[in-house]
Amino acid sequence: MSLIATLRAMPGVLAAGEYSYRGDRYVAEGELPDELARKASVMCRATSMGVRMEADILDHFCADDCGLMPTRGWIVQGPRFSVCVLSNVFCFVRNDAHEINAVVRTMREALDPAADII
């Protein structure tokens, strides 16, 4: 089973997908219409690039290794759901499901840190 299918099958997961770092391809499964899935992949890619830049800047201010680099992902929480991104995989999780830790653990175990090239 692919990581996307594994995530999608987890309790509380609304949708899961993957985007290309170039921004020209995406795959998504779940409760997102195709156009919304495309927009979600664009948002996740752009936010990942911004997070990487901000972490790079903060890393330059640290006297020693801050432990931020290399960045692997980010999470943002809204009133109804959270978006989790690790590497180039995204997942939308309902907040009332209380499953975000299991989702992030599944993503971390499945994704090779060496593959992160944002």
C-alpha positions as CSV (number, residue, x, y, z in Angstrom):
1,M,0.0,0.0,0.0
2,S,1.3,3.5,-0.9
3,L,1.9,6.1,1.8
4,I,-0.9,8.2,0.4
5,A,-3.4,5.2,0.7
6,T,-2.0,4.4,4.2
7,L,-2.6,7.9,5.4
8,R,-6.0,8.2,3.8
9,A,-7.1,5.0,5.6
10,M,-6.1,6.5,9.0
11,P,-8.9,7.8,11.3
12,G,-9.5,11.5,10.9
13,V,-7.7,11.9,7.7
14,L,-9.7,14.0,5.2
15,A,-7.2,13.8,2.4
16,A,-3.6,13.0,1.6
17,G,-1.4,13.7,-1.4
18,E,2.0,14.3,-2.9
19,Y,3.3,17.1,-4.9
20,S,6.4,17.5,-7.1
21,Y,9.1,19.9,-6.0
22,R,8.9,21.5,-9.5
23,G,5.2,22.2,-8.9
24,D,4.0,20.6,-12.1
25,R,2.4,17.4,-10.7
26,Y,0.4,16.2,-7.8
27,V,-1.6,13.2,-6.6
28,A,-4.3,13.4,-4.0
29,E,-6.9,11.0,-2.5
30,G,-9.8,11.8,-0.2
31,E,-12.4,14.5,0.3
32,L,-10.8,17.2,-1.9
33,P,-12.3,17.9,-5.3
34,D,-9.6,17.9,-8.0
35,E,-9.3,21.7,-8.3
36,L,-9.0,22.0,-4.5
37,A,-6.4,19.2,-4.4
38,R,-4.4,21.1,-7.0
39,K,-4.6,24.3,-5.0
40,A,-3.6,22.5,-1.8
41,S,-0.5,21.0,-3.5
42,V,0.5,24.5,-4.7
43,M,-0.1,25.9,-1.2
44,C,1.9,23.1,0.4
45,R,4.8,23.5,-2.0
46,A,4.9,27.3,-1.6
47,T,4.7,27.1,2.2
48,S,7.4,24.4,2.4
49,M,9.7,26.7,0.4
50,G,8.9,29.6,2.7
51,V,9.5,27.5,5.9
52,R,12.8,26.4,4.5
53,M,13.9,30.0,3.8
54,E,12.9,31.1,7.3
55,A,14.7,28.2,8.9
56,D,17.8,29.0,6.8
57,I,17.7,32.6,8.1
58,L,17.2,31.6,11.7
59,D,20.0,29.0,11.3
60,H,22.4,31.8,10.3
61,F,21.7,33.7,13.6
62,C,22.6,30.7,15.7
63,A,26.1,30.5,17.1
64,D,25.9,26.7,17.1
65,D,23.7,24.2,15.3
66,C,20.1,25.2,16.1
67,G,18.8,21.8,15.2
68,L,16.4,23.3,12.6
69,M,18.4,22.3,9.5
70,P,17.7,20.5,7.4
71,T,14.0,21.2,7.7
72,R,11.7,18.3,7.0
73,G,8.2,19.8,7.1
74,W,5.6,21.8,8.9
75,I,2.1,21.7,10.5
76,V,-0.6,24.4,10.6
77,Q,-3.8,24.1,12.6
78,G,-7.1,25.8,11.7
79,P,-10.3,25.6,13.7
80,R,-11.5,22.4,12.0
81,F,-8.5,20.6,10.6
82,S,-4.7,20.7,10.4
83,V,-2.4,20.4,7.4
84,C,0.7,18.3,7.9
85,V,3.5,18.3,5.4
86,L,6.6,16.2,5.5
87,S,9.0,16.1,2.5
88,N,6.6,16.4,-0.4
89,V,3.6,14.6,1.1
90,F,0.6,16.5,2.6
91,C,-2.2,15.3,4.8
92,F,-5.4,17.1,6.0
93,V,-6.5,15.8,9.4
94,R,-9.6,16.6,11.4
95,N,-8.7,18.2,14.7
96,D,-11.5,16.4,16.5
97,A,-10.0,13.0,15.6
98,H,-6.9,13.5,17.9
99,E,-4.8,11.5,15.5
100,I,-2.2,14.0,14.4
101,N,0.6,12.3,16.3
102,A,-0.1,9.0,14.6
103,V,-0.3,10.7,11.2
104,V,3.1,12.5,11.7
105,R,4.7,9.3,13.0
106,T,3.5,7.4,10.0
107,M,4.9,10.0,7.7
108,R,8.2,10.2,9.5
109,E,8.7,6.4,9.4
110,A,7.8,6.2,5.7
111,L,9.8,9.1,4.3
112,D,13.5,9.1,4.0
113,P,15.1,12.3,5.4
114,A,17.7,12.1,2.7
115,A,15.1,12.6,0.1
116,D,14.2,16.1,1.3
117,I,15.6,18.5,-1.2
118,I,13.4,21.6,-0.7
